[in-house]
Amino acid sequence: MSIGDVPYVWDVATDRLRWGDNAADVLGVTDAATIATGRDFARLLAPDNAETRFDAVMRSGATDGGHGVPFSVQYALVLPGRPDEPLWVEDVGRWFAGSRGEPSQVHGIVRVITERRAREERLAYLSRFDDLTGEMNRWHMTEVLAATVEETVRYRASCGFLLLAIDNVGRINEAYGYEVADEVVAAVAKRLRARMRGGDHLGRFSGNKFGIILKQCTPDDIKVAAERLLAGVRDGVVQTKAGPVAVTASVGGVTVPRHARSVRDVLARAKEALEAAQAKRNGSFHGYQPNVERDALRRASVRTSDEIITALNDRRIDIAFEPVMHTGSRVPAFHECLMRIRRSDGALIPAGEVVPIAERLGLMRLLDHRVLELVLDALRRMPRLVASVNVSPASTSDPDWWEALAAGLRGRPALARRLIIEITETAAIHDLDETRGFVARAKDLGCRVAIDDFGAGYTSFRNLRKLGVDIVKIDGAFVQHLTRSEDDRAFVQTFLDLAHRLGLETVAEWVQDEESAALLASWGCEYLQGRLTGLATTEPPWPSVTDCGAAAS
């Protein structure tokens, strides 16, 4: 018999309890007389049990059909001398009816489950509360917020929600370590709790963020509450095991239902307000206010995002070919392949409308992948085509993009030599070491690499040499007013001279007129691109051939 289980028989009529021989060991009693009857056993029951064996048997309301009625119940026992250490047990068995149908005899097993109960209670606690601070976790806080919003809207009242972030937690982690940062978070929770009204709610929203639900709170009250909480956070340094740490926090607030009527809107707008507070300065408060332009931009983002995803699924992503001409002969040296997205009605979506939103929403990686597929296909179909393709910063380290490029060029060295990969200068200077790795990897595959929009990011010429690129395209902003701007002429001429010394080929973008072209030619610029030499068109520069495998390989 397991030491954790003990059988029993309870004769209801006489109230006698007969236990197994291991009852004293299992239940921790020293005198068997203390559990000899149902009444004796009941004296050991904790006063706050929700249900006991007596309830499960005598108040079950079930009828014994001849095989007994099963029951299962959990309750706590308080043993003599151990008032603070309740013994949790699981009582499982069957009761059998007497001649009049009432419970007459009970056969069961009592199993000690104190450790299991503690684990279950711990898990139940963690499902609703944050272990570090003891406050509500995000899930439970959101649940309470939903109920508060619903109640506020129903009764036409007003409430508020604050999203508070501890400033510079990353620096605290770096300077002192994560354990000290946890001490700071726990201390801030206590300071917030000490400054809150009794009916309000506090929860840990994420690592360094707290949500505060302010019931019966007007817009003016929200600002007062926020300032009170901010003052509480910065009220003296936090004493940690690493020493004193100064702490401030920023907070954004939103009023319900004035500026939000759903949990989703409350959280989104509180986050927006918090970001505005952080942009202003650390330790400040910002209350959400509607913004027509911002809301219009958000709607445009949603609309454009839907159009991008639908276009990808419907294969409505195309490429347009813009010629890059030899300066002297005006013969195409290569064609820049530019992305075009068609709406369902056939109209083109302007690239300037798509790219910023796609980058902001993380969709450029998908678009880059599709454009690469189209460019590789065009190179295979048109053996005379030399093409360049733009790569966004999101794709330069994307394994899927690199795998697609490697797969498309595998076994086709001639095709690789006809492909130029363009990255923008601003992306290149973000991480020079990573960019050098990108250039080396592309060259290992047999491609050339170009820096696009040179001059926009103010890369030093020394860094340009370190990158190891083949071609540099001068930002059109320096070229379009070349004949009218002495500064632009000085920059372009100086750059072209240095580029030649570094052995780099050069492209001038946005060339508008013959006068500018003549200046560029006199300064030794190899290639021209822009309105003068022809803008992008979706019409391929050469007809496709049905079988160009030999030529492309």
KOLDREN-123445 format. One record per residue (C-alpha): residue in three letters; x negated, y, z. Coordinates in steps of 0.25 Angstrom, whole numbers, always signed. Layout:
N
{residuo ALA	u X	v Y	w Z} .
...
This chain:
553
{residuo MET	u +0	v +0	w +0} .
{residuo SER	u -6	v +14	w -4} .
{residuo ILE	u -9	v +22	w +8} .
{residuo GLY	u -1	v +34	w +2} .
{residuo ASP	u +12	v +26	w +1} .
{residuo VAL	u +21	v +20	w +12} .
{residuo PRO	u +34	v +13	w +10} .
{residuo TYR	u +46	v +14	w +19} .
{residuo VAL	u +60	v +10	w +21} .
{residuo TRP	u +70	v +19	w +28} .
{residuo ASP	u +83	v +13	w +34} .
{residuo VAL	u +92	v +25	w +33} .
{residuo ALA	u +103	v +19	w +43} .
{residuo THR	u +92	v +17	w +54} .
{residuo ASP	u +83	v +28	w +49} .
{residuo ARG	u +71	v +18	w +51} .
{residuo LEU	u +59	v +20	w +42} .
{residuo ARG	u +50	v +8	w +40} .
{residuo TRP	u +37	v +12	w +34} .
{residuo GLY	u +25	v +4	w +27} .
{residuo ASP	u +13	v +1	w +36} .
{residuo ASN	u +5	v +12	w +30} .
{residuo ALA	u +15	v +23	w +34} .
{residuo ALA	u +6	v +29	w +44} .
{residuo ASP	u -6	v +30	w +35} .
{residuo VAL	u +2	v +36	w +23} .
{residuo LEU	u +11	v +46	w +31} .
{residuo GLY	u +0	v +49	w +42} .
{residuo VAL	u +9	v +47	w +54} .
{residuo THR	u +3	v +40	w +66} .
{residuo ASP	u +16	v +36	w +73} .
{residuo ALA	u +25	v +27	w +65} .
{residuo ALA	u +37	v +31	w +73} .
{residuo THR	u +36	v +45	w +67} .
{residuo ILE	u +41	v +39	w +54} .
{residuo ALA	u +50	v +28	w +59} .
{residuo THR	u +63	v +34	w +55} .
{residuo GLY	u +68	v +43	w +45} .
{residuo ARG	u +70	v +54	w +55} .
{residuo ASP	u +56	v +52	w +60} .
{residuo PHE	u +51	v +53	w +46} .
{residuo ALA	u +59	v +66	w +43} .
{residuo ARG	u +52	v +73	w +55} .
{residuo LEU	u +39	v +73	w +47} .
{residuo LEU	u +46	v +80	w +35} .
{residuo ALA	u +41	v +94	w +32} .
{residuo PRO	u +52	v +104	w +34} .
{residuo ASP	u +51	v +110	w +20} .
{residuo ASN	u +53	v +97	w +12} .
{residuo ALA	u +62	v +99	w +0} .
{residuo GLU	u +67	v +84	w +1} .
{residuo THR	u +65	v +72	w +9} .
{residuo ARG	u +67	v +57	w +9} .
{residuo PHE	u +80	v +59	w +17} .
{residuo ASP	u +85	v +69	w +6} .
{residuo ALA	u +81	v +60	w -6} .
{residuo VAL	u +88	v +48	w +0} .
{residuo MET	u +100	v +53	w +9} .
{residuo ARG	u +104	v +65	w +0} .
{residuo SER	u +101	v +59	w -14} .
{residuo GLY	u +116	v +57	w -18} .
{residuo ALA	u +112	v +45	w -26} .
{residuo THR	u +119	v +31	w -26} .
{residuo ASP	u +112	v +18	w -24} .
{residuo GLY	u +116	v +8	w -35} .
{residuo GLY	u +109	v -4	w -28} .
{residuo HIS	u +95	v -1	w -31} .
{residuo GLY	u +92	v +11	w -22} .
{residuo VAL	u +91	v +26	w -25} .
{residuo PRO	u +77	v +31	w -28} .
{residuo PHE	u +71	v +43	w -22} .
{residuo SER	u +58	v +51	w -22} .
{residuo VAL	u +55	v +63	w -13} .
{residuo GLN	u +43	v +71	w -9} .
{residuo TYR	u +42	v +78	w +5} .
{residuo ALA	u +31	v +82	w +15} .
{residuo LEU	u +29	v +76	w +29} .
{residuo VAL	u +23	v +84	w +41} .
{residuo LEU	u +15	v +75	w +50} .
{residuo PRO	u +12	v +77	w +65} .
{residuo GLY	u +0	v +85	w +66} .
{residuo ARG	u -1	v +89	w +52} .
{residuo PRO	u +9	v +100	w +50} .
{residuo ASP	u +1	v +107	w +39} .
{residuo GLU	u -2	v +95	w +31} .
{residuo PRO	u +12	v +89	w +25} .
{residuo LEU	u +11	v +75	w +19} .
{residuo TRP	u +19	v +75	w +6} .
{residuo VAL	u +25	v +61	w +3} .
{residuo GLU	u +33	v +56	w -9} .
{residuo ASP	u +45	v +47	w -4} .
{residuo VAL	u +50	v +37	w -15} .
{residuo GLY	u +60	v +26	w -13} .
{residuo ARG	u +74	v +21	w -14} .
{residuo TRP	u +86	v +22	w -5} .
{residuo PHE	u +96	v +11	w -4} .
{residuo ALA	u +111	v +13	w -1} .
{residuo GLY	u +118	v +6	w +11} .
{residuo SER	u +133	v +1	w +10} .
{residuo ARG	u +139	v +15	w +9} .
{residuo GLY	u +129	v +20	w -2} .
{residuo GLU	u +121	v +29	w +7} .
{residuo PRO	u +106	v +27	w +8} .
{residuo SER	u +103	v +16	w +18} .
{residuo GLN	u +88	v +12	w +15} .
{residuo VAL	u +76	v +19	w +9} .
{residuo HIS	u +64	v +12	w +3} .
{residuo GLY	u +53	v +21	w -1} .
{residuo ILE	u +38	v +25	w -1} .
{residuo VAL	u +32	v +37	w +4} .
{residuo ARG	u +19	v +42	w -3} .
{residuo VAL	u +10	v +53	w +2} .
{residuo ILE	u +8	v +63	w -9} .
{residuo THR	u +2	v +75	w -2} .
{residuo GLU	u -10	v +76	w -12} .
{residuo ARG	u -1	v +75	w -24} .
{residuo ARG	u +9	v +85	w -18} .
{residuo ALA	u -2	v +95	w -16} .
{residuo ARG	u -7	v +93	w -30} .
{residuo GLU	u +7	v +95	w -36} .
{residuo GLU	u +9	v +107	w -27} .
{residuo ARG	u -4	v +113	w -32} .
{residuo LEU	u +0	v +110	w -46} .
{residuo ALA	u +13	v +117	w -44} .
{residuo TYR	u +7	v +129	w -38} .
{residuo LEU	u -3	v +130	w -49} .
{residuo SER	u +8	v +129	w -59} .
{residuo ARG	u +13	v +142	w -54} .
{residuo PHE	u +2	v +150	w -46} .
{residuo ASP	u -12	v +154	w -49} .
{residuo ASP	u -22	v +146	w -41} .
{residuo LEU	u -32	v +157	w -39} .
{residuo THR	u -23	v +168	w -35} .
{residuo GLY	u -11	v +161	w -30} .
{residuo GLU	u -2	v +170	w -38} .
{residuo MET	u +7	v +165	w -50} .
{residuo ASN	u +1	v +159	w -62} .
{residuo ARG	u +4	v +165	w -76} .
{residuo TRP	u +15	v +154	w -78} .
{residuo HIS	u +22	v +157	w -65} .
{residuo MET	u +20	v +172	w -66} .
{residuo THR	u +26	v +172	w -80} .
{residuo GLU	u +38	v +163	w -75} .
{residuo VAL	u +41	v +174	w -64} .
{residuo LEU	u +39	v +185	w -74} .
{residuo ALA	u +49	v +179	w -83} .
{residuo ALA	u +59	v +178	w -72} .
{residuo THR	u +56	v +192	w -68} .
{residuo VAL	u +58	v +198	w -82} .
{residuo GLU	u +71	v +190	w -83} .
{residuo GLU	u +76	v +195	w -70} .
{residuo THR	u +72	v +210	w -73} .
{residuo VAL	u +79	v +210	w -87} .
{residuo ARG	u +91	v +203	w -81} .
{residuo TYR	u +93	v +213	w -70} .
{residuo ARG	u +88	v +225	w -78} .
{residuo ALA	u +77	v +228	w -68} .
{residuo SER	u +62	v +231	w -71} .
{residuo CYS	u +50	v +223	w -68} .
{residuo GLY	u +35	v +224	w -71} .
{residuo PHE	u +24	v +215	w -75} .
{residuo LEU	u +9	v +218	w -73} .
{residuo LEU	u -3	v +211	w -79} .
{residuo LEU	u -15	v +214	w -71} .
{residuo ALA	u -29	v +210	w -76} .
{residuo ILE	u -42	v +210	w -67} .
{residuo ASP	u -52	v +219	w -75} .
{residuo ASN	u -65	v +213	w -79} .
{residuo VAL	u -63	v +199	w -74} .
{residuo GLY	u -73	v +194	w -85} .
{residuo ARG	u -84	v +203	w -79} .
{residuo ILE	u -81	v +197	w -65} .
{residuo ASN	u -82	v +183	w -70} .
{residuo GLU	u -96	v +186	w -77} .
{residuo ALA	u -101	v +194	w -65} .
{residuo TYR	u -96	v +185	w -54} .
{residuo GLY	u -91	v +172	w -59} .
{residuo TYR	u -77	v +166	w -61} .
{residuo GLU	u -75	v +163	w -46} .
{residuo VAL	u -77	v +178	w -42} .
{residuo ALA	u -67	v +182	w -53} .
{residuo ASP	u -57	v +172	w -47} .
{residuo GLU	u -59	v +179	w -34} .
{residuo VAL	u -56	v +192	w -40} .
{residuo VAL	u -44	v +187	w -47} .
{residuo ALA	u -39	v +181	w -34} .
{residuo ALA	u -42	v +194	w -26} .
{residuo VAL	u -34	v +202	w -36} .
{residuo ALA	u -22	v +193	w -35} .
{residuo LYS	u -22	v +196	w -20} .
{residuo ARG	u -23	v +211	w -22} .
{residuo LEU	u -12	v +211	w -32} .
{residuo ARG	u -3	v +203	w -23} .
{residuo ALA	u -6	v +212	w -11} .
{residuo ARG	u -1	v +224	w -20} .
{residuo MET	u +12	v +218	w -25} .
{residuo ARG	u +26	v +219	w -21} .
{residuo GLY	u +33	v +207	w -14} .
{residuo GLY	u +42	v +204	w -26} .
{residuo ASP	u +32	v +205	w -37} .
{residuo HIS	u +24	v +193	w -43} .
{residuo LEU	u +9	v +191	w -46} .
{residuo GLY	u +3	v +181	w -55} .
{residuo ARG	u -10	v +177	w -62} .
{residuo PHE	u -8	v +180	w -77} .
{residuo SER	u -22	v +175	w -81} .
{residuo GLY	u -36	v +175	w -77} .
{residuo ASN	u -37	v +190	w -73} .
{residuo LYS	u -23	v +194	w -75} .
{residuo PHE	u -11	v +195	w -65} .
{residuo GLY	u +3	v +197	w -68} .
{residuo ILE	u +12	v +205	w -58} .
{residuo ILE	u +27	v +204	w -59} .
{residuo LEU	u +33	v +217	w -53} .
{residuo LYS	u +48	v +215	w -50} .
{residuo GLN	u +58	v +227	w -50} .
{residuo CYS	u +47	v +236	w -55} .
{residuo THR	u +49	v +249	w -64} .
{residuo PRO	u +39	v +254	w -74} .
{residuo ASP	u +34	v +264	w -64} .
{residuo ASP	u +33	v +253	w -53} .
{residuo ILE	u +24	v +245	w -63} .
{residuo LYS	u +13	v +256	w -64} .
{residuo VAL	u +13	v +258	w -48} .
{residuo ALA	u +12	v +243	w -46} .
{residuo ALA	u +1	v +241	w -56} .
{residuo GLU	u -7	v +252	w -50} .
{residuo ARG	u -5	v +246	w -36} .
{residuo LEU	u -10	v +233	w -41} .
{residuo LEU	u -22	v +239	w -48} .
{residuo ALA	u -26	v +246	w -35} .
{residuo GLY	u -25	v +233	w -28} .
{residuo VAL	u -34	v +226	w -37} .
{residuo ARG	u -45	v +236	w -37} .
{residuo ASP	u -43	v +239	w -22} .
{residuo GLY	u -57	v +235	w -17} .
{residuo VAL	u -67	v +225	w -22} .
{residuo VAL	u -64	v +210	w -22} .
{residuo GLN	u -73	v +202	w -13} .
{residuo THR	u -78	v +190	w -20} .
{residuo LYS	u -89	v +179	w -16} .
{residuo ALA	u -98	v +187	w -26} .
{residuo GLY	u -95	v +200	w -20} .
{residuo PRO	u -85	v +212	w -22} .
{residuo VAL	u -79	v +213	w -35} .
{residuo ALA	u -72	v +226	w -40} .
{residuo VAL	u -59	v +223	w -47} .
{residuo THR	u -49	v +231	w -55} .
{residuo ALA	u -37	v +226	w -64} .
{residuo SER	u -29	v +232	w -76} .
{residuo VAL	u -14	v +230	w -77} .
{residuo GLY	u -3	v +231	w -87} .
{residuo GLY	u +12	v +232	w -84} .
{residuo VAL	u +25	v +230	w -91} .
{residuo THR	u +39	v +233	w -87} .
{residuo VAL	u +50	v +223	w -88} .
{residuo PRO	u +60	v +225	w -95} .
{residuo ARG	u +56	v +238	w -100} .
{residuo HIS	u +44	v +233	w -109} .
{residuo ALA	u +46	v +218	w -109} .
{residuo ARG	u +58	v +209	w -107} .
{residuo SER	u +51	v +195	w -108} .
{residuo VAL	u +39	v +189	w -101} .
{residuo ARG	u +32	v +188	w -115} .
{residuo ASP	u +33	v +203	w -117} .
{residuo VAL	u +30	v +206	w -102} .
{residuo LEU	u +17	v +198	w -103} .
{residuo ALA	u +13	v +204	w -116} .
{residuo ARG	u +15	v +218	w -113} .
{residuo ALA	u +9	v +217	w -99} .
{residuo LYS	u -4	v +211	w -106} .
{residuo GLU	u -3	v +223	w -116} .
{residuo ALA	u -2	v +233	w -105} .
{residuo LEU	u -14	v +226	w -98} .
{residuo GLU	u -23	v +227	w -110} .
{residuo ALA	u -19	v +242	w -111} .
{residuo ALA	u -23	v +244	w -96} .
{residuo GLN	u -36	v +237	w -98} .
{residuo ALA	u -39	v +245	w -111} .
{residuo LYS	u -37	v +258	w -103} .
{residuo ARG	u -46	v +254	w -91} .
{residuo ASN	u -48	v +244	w -81} .
{residuo GLY	u -39	v +245	w -68} .
{residuo SER	u -28	v +252	w -75} .
{residuo PHE	u -13	v +249	w -78} .
{residuo HIS	u -5	v +250	w -91} .
{residuo GLY	u +10	v +249	w -92} .
{residuo TYR	u +15	v +243	w -105} .
{residuo GLN	u +22	v +253	w -115} .
{residuo PRO	u +28	v +249	w -128} .
{residuo ASN	u +20	v +253	w -140} .
{residuo VAL	u +27	v +254	w -154} .
{residuo GLU	u +14	v +253	w -162} .
{residuo ARG	u +9	v +241	w -153} .
{residuo ASP	u +22	v +234	w -154} .
{residuo ALA	u +22	v +236	w -169} .
{residuo LEU	u +8	v +230	w -170} .
{residuo ARG	u +12	v +218	w -162} .
{residuo ARG	u +24	v +216	w -171} .
{residuo ALA	u +15	v +217	w -183} .
{residuo SER	u +5	v +207	w -177} .
{residuo VAL	u +16	v +197	w -175} .
{residuo ARG	u +21	v +199	w -189} .
{residuo THR	u +8	v +198	w -196} .
{residuo SER	u +4	v +186	w -187} .
{residuo ASP	u +16	v +179	w -192} .
{residuo GLU	u +13	v +183	w -206} .
{residuo ILE	u -1	v +178	w -205} .
{residuo ILE	u +3	v +164	w -199} .
{residuo THR	u +14	v +162	w -209} .
{residuo ALA	u +4	v +166	w -221} .
{residuo LEU	u -6	v +156	w -216} .
{residuo ASN	u +5	v +145	w -215} .
{residuo ASP	u +11	v +149	w -229} .
{residuo ARG	u -3	v +150	w -236} .
{residuo ARG	u -1	v +165	w -239} .
{residuo ILE	u -15	v +169	w -236} .
{residuo ASP	u -23	v +173	w -249} .
{residuo ILE	u -36	v +179	w -252} .
{residuo ALA	u -39	v +191	w -261} .
{residuo PHE	u -52	v +193	w -268} .
{residuo GLU	u -59	v +206	w -268} .
{residuo PRO	u -71	v +207	w -276} .
{residuo VAL	u -85	v +212	w -271} .
{residuo MET	u -93	v +217	w -283} .
{residuo HIS	u -107	v +218	w -287} .
{residuo THR	u -110	v +233	w -286} .
{residuo GLY	u -117	v +234	w -300} .
{residuo SER	u -109	v +224	w -309} .
{residuo ARG	u -96	v +225	w -302} .
{residuo VAL	u -95	v +210	w -303} .
{residuo PRO	u -89	v +202	w -291} .
{residuo ALA	u -99	v +197	w -282} .
{residuo PHE	u -89	v +190	w -273} .
{residuo HIS	u -74	v +192	w -268} .
{residuo GLU	u -70	v +195	w -254} .
{residuo CYS	u -58	v +186	w -251} .
{residuo LEU	u -48	v +194	w -243} .
{residuo MET	u -36	v +188	w -235} .
{residuo ARG	u -22	v +191	w -240} .
{residuo ILE	u -9	v +187	w -233} .
{residuo ARG	u +4	v +186	w -241} .
{residuo ARG	u +17	v +188	w -234} .
{residuo SER	u +28	v +178	w -238} .
{residuo ASP	u +33	v +188	w -248} .
{residuo GLY	u +19	v +189	w -255} .
{residuo ALA	u +15	v +202	w -250} .
{residuo LEU	u +1	v +204	w -244} .
{residuo ILE	u -1	v +207	w -230} .
{residuo PRO	u -12	v +218	w -229} .
{residuo ALA	u -25	v +212	w -223} .
{residuo GLY	u -26	v +224	w -214} .
{residuo GLU	u -13	v +220	w -208} .
{residuo VAL	u -17	v +206	w -206} .
{residuo VAL	u -31	v +205	w -201} .
{residuo PRO	u -30	v +213	w -189} .
{residuo ILE	u -18	v +206	w -184} .
{residuo ALA	u -24	v +192	w -187} .
{residuo GLU	u -37	v +195	w -180} .
{residuo ARG	u -29	v +200	w -168} .
{residuo LEU	u -20	v +188	w -168} .
{residuo GLY	u -31	v +178	w -170} .
{residuo LEU	u -26	v +174	w -184} .
{residuo MET	u -38	v +178	w -192} .
{residuo ARG	u -44	v +165	w -190} .
{residuo LEU	u -33	v +158	w -198} .
{residuo LEU	u -33	v +168	w -209} .
{residuo ASP	u -48	v +167	w -210} .
{residuo HIS	u -47	v +152	w -211} .
{residuo ARG	u -37	v +153	w -222} .
{residuo VAL	u -44	v +164	w -230} .
{residuo LEU	u -57	v +155	w -230} .
{residuo GLU	u -49	v +143	w -235} .
{residuo LEU	u -44	v +152	w -247} .
{residuo VAL	u -58	v +158	w -250} .
{residuo LEU	u -64	v +144	w -250} .
{residuo ASP	u -53	v +139	w -259} .
{residuo ALA	u -56	v +151	w -269} .
{residuo LEU	u -71	v +149	w -269} .
{residuo ARG	u -68	v +134	w -273} .
{residuo ARG	u -58	v +138	w -284} .
{residuo MET	u -66	v +150	w -290} .
{residuo PRO	u -81	v +146	w -292} .
{residuo ARG	u -85	v +160	w -295} .
{residuo LEU	u -79	v +166	w -283} .
{residuo VAL	u -88	v +172	w -272} .
{residuo ALA	u -80	v +175	w -260} .
{residuo SER	u -81	v +182	w -247} .
{residuo VAL	u -71	v +179	w -235} .
{residuo ASN	u -69	v +187	w -222} .
{residuo VAL	u -70	v +180	w -209} .
{residuo SER	u -64	v +186	w -197} .
{residuo PRO	u -71	v +186	w -183} .
{residuo ALA	u -61	v +176	w -178} .
{residuo SER	u -66	v +166	w -189} .
{residuo THR	u -81	v +167	w -188} .
{residuo SER	u -82	v +157	w -176} .
{residuo ASP	u -70	v +149	w -180} .
{residuo PRO	u -73	v +135	w -182} .
{residuo ASP	u -62	v +132	w -191} .
{residuo TRP	u -66	v +143	w -201} .
{residuo TRP	u -80	v +138	w -201} .
{residuo GLU	u -75	v +124	w -203} .
{residuo ALA	u -66	v +129	w -215} .
{residuo LEU	u -78	v +136	w -221} .
{residuo ALA	u -88	v +125	w -220} .
{residuo ALA	u -77	v +115	w -225} .
{residuo GLY	u -74	v +124	w -237} .
{residuo LEU	u -89	v +125	w -241} .
{residuo ARG	u -94	v +111	w -238} .
{residuo GLY	u -101	v +105	w -250} .
{residuo ARG	u -99	v +119	w -258} .
{residuo PRO	u -112	v +127	w -256} .
{residuo ALA	u -109	v +135	w -269} .
{residuo LEU	u -95	v +139	w -263} .
{residuo ALA	u -102	v +143	w -250} .
{residuo ARG	u -111	v +152	w -258} .
{residuo ARG	u -99	v +159	w -264} .
{residuo LEU	u -93	v +162	w -250} .
{residuo ILE	u -96	v +175	w -242} .
{residuo ILE	u -91	v +176	w -228} .
{residuo GLU	u -88	v +190	w -223} .
{residuo ILE	u -87	v +194	w -208} .
{residuo THR	u -85	v +208	w -203} .
{residuo GLU	u -96	v +217	w -197} .
{residuo THR	u -87	v +219	w -184} .
{residuo ALA	u -86	v +204	w -183} .
{residuo ALA	u -101	v +202	w -185} .
{residuo ILE	u -106	v +211	w -175} .
{residuo HIS	u -96	v +206	w -164} .
{residuo ASP	u -106	v +194	w -162} .
{residuo LEU	u -119	v +195	w -170} .
{residuo ASP	u -124	v +181	w -165} .
{residuo GLU	u -110	v +175	w -169} .
{residuo THR	u -110	v +182	w -183} .
{residuo ARG	u -124	v +177	w -186} .
{residuo GLY	u -120	v +163	w -183} .
{residuo PHE	u -108	v +165	w -192} .
{residuo VAL	u -117	v +170	w -203} .
{residuo ALA	u -126	v +159	w -202} .
{residuo ARG	u -115	v +148	w -202} .
{residuo ALA	u -109	v +154	w -214} .
{residuo LYS	u -122	v +154	w -222} .
{residuo ASP	u -125	v +140	w -218} .
{residuo LEU	u -112	v +137	w -225} .
{residuo GLY	u -118	v +144	w -238} .
{residuo CYS	u -110	v +157	w -237} .
{residuo ARG	u -114	v +171	w -237} .
{residuo VAL	u -109	v +181	w -226} .
{residuo ALA	u -105	v +195	w -227} .
{residuo ILE	u -103	v +206	w -216} .
{residuo ASP	u -90	v +214	w -220} .
{residuo ASP	u -87	v +228	w -216} .
{residuo PHE	u -101	v +232	w -212} .
{residuo GLY	u -102	v +245	w -205} .
{residuo ALA	u -88	v +244	w -198} .
{residuo GLY	u -95	v +237	w -186} .
{residuo TYR	u -108	v +245	w -186} .
{residuo THR	u -117	v +232	w -186} .
{residuo SER	u -131	v +236	w -185} .
{residuo PHE	u -140	v +233	w -197} .
{residuo ARG	u -149	v +224	w -188} .
{residuo ASN	u -137	v +216	w -184} .
{residuo LEU	u -133	v +215	w -199} .
{residuo ARG	u -147	v +208	w -202} .
{residuo LYS	u -145	v +199	w -191} .
{residuo LEU	u -132	v +193	w -196} .
{residuo GLY	u -138	v +188	w -208} .
{residuo VAL	u -126	v +191	w -218} .
{residuo ASP	u -127	v +191	w -233} .
{residuo ILE	u -118	v +203	w -237} .
{residuo VAL	u -113	v +215	w -230} .
{residuo LYS	u -101	v +223	w -234} .
{residuo ILE	u -101	v +237	w -230} .
{residuo ASP	u -88	v +242	w -223} .
{residuo GLY	u -79	v +249	w -233} .
{residuo ALA	u -77	v +261	w -224} .
{residuo PHE	u -91	v +265	w -227} .
{residuo VAL	u -89	v +263	w -242} .
{residuo GLN	u -76	v +269	w -245} .
{residuo HIS	u -80	v +283	w -243} .
{residuo LEU	u -94	v +281	w -248} .
{residuo THR	u -94	v +293	w -258} .
{residuo ARG	u -88	v +303	w -247} .
{residuo SER	u -95	v +299	w -234} .
{residuo GLU	u -110	v +301	w -232} .
{residuo ASP	u -110	v +293	w -220} .
{residuo ASP	u -104	v +281	w -227} .
{residuo ARG	u -115	v +282	w -238} .
{residuo ALA	u -126	v +283	w -228} .
{residuo PHE	u -121	v +271	w -221} .
{residuo VAL	u -119	v +262	w -233} .
{residuo GLN	u -132	v +266	w -240} .
{residuo THR	u -140	v +263	w -227} .
{residuo PHE	u -133	v +250	w -225} .
{residuo LEU	u -135	v +246	w -240} .
{residuo ASP	u -150	v +249	w -239} .
{residuo LEU	u -151	v +241	w -226} .
{residuo ALA	u -143	v +229	w -231} .
{residuo HIS	u -152	v +228	w -243} .
{residuo ARG	u -164	v +227	w -234} .
{residuo LEU	u -157	v +216	w -226} .
{residuo GLY	u -154	v +208	w -239} .
{residuo LEU	u -139	v +210	w -238} .
{residuo GLU	u -129	v +211	w -249} .
{residuo THR	u -119	v +223	w -247} .
{residuo VAL	u -105	v +225	w -251} .
{residuo ALA	u -98	v +239	w -251} .
{residuo GLU	u -83	v +237	w -247} .
{residuo TRP	u -72	v +247	w -251} .
{residuo VAL	u -79	v +253	w -263} .
{residuo GLN	u -69	v +263	w -269} .
{residuo ASP	u -76	v +270	w -280} .
{residuo GLU	u -87	v +270	w -290} .
{residuo GLU	u -94	v +281	w -283} .
{residuo SER	u -95	v +272	w -271} .
{residuo ALA	u -99	v +260	w -279} .
{residuo ALA	u -111	v +268	w -285} .
{residuo LEU	u -116	v +273	w -272} .
{residuo LEU	u -116	v +258	w -267} .
{residuo ALA	u -123	v +253	w -279} .
{residuo SER	u -134	v +264	w -278} .
{residuo TRP	u -136	v +259	w -263} .
{residuo GLY	u -137	v +245	w -268} .
{residuo CYS	u -124	v +239	w -263} .
{residuo GLU	u -122	v +225	w -270} .
{residuo TYR	u -107	v +224	w -269} .
{residuo LEU	u -94	v +232	w -270} .
{residuo GLN	u -80	v +229	w -264} .
{residuo GLY	u -68	v +238	w -264} .
{residuo ARG	u -58	v +245	w -273} .
{residuo LEU	u -68	v +249	w -283} .
{residuo THR	u -71	v +234	w -286} .
{residuo GLY	u -58	v +228	w -284} .
{residuo LEU	u -49	v +225	w -272} .
{residuo ALA	u -44	v +211	w -267} .
{residuo THR	u -35	v +203	w -275} .
{residuo THR	u -28	v +189	w -273} .
{residuo GLU	u -31	v +186	w -288} .
{residuo PRO	u -44	v +177	w -288} .
{residuo PRO	u -56	v +183	w -295} .
{residuo TRP	u -57	v +170	w -303} .
{residuo PRO	u -48	v +159	w -307} .
{residuo SER	u -48	v +146	w -299} .
{residuo VAL	u -54	v +134	w -305} .
{residuo THR	u -47	v +120	w -303} .
{residuo ASP	u -60	v +113	w -300} .
{residuo CYS	u -72	v +121	w -295} .
{residuo GLY	u -78	v +111	w -286} .
{residuo ALA	u -91	v +110	w -293} .
{residuo ALA	u -92	v +125	w -294} .
{residuo ALA	u -89	v +128	w -280} .
{residuo SER	u -98	v +117	w -274} .
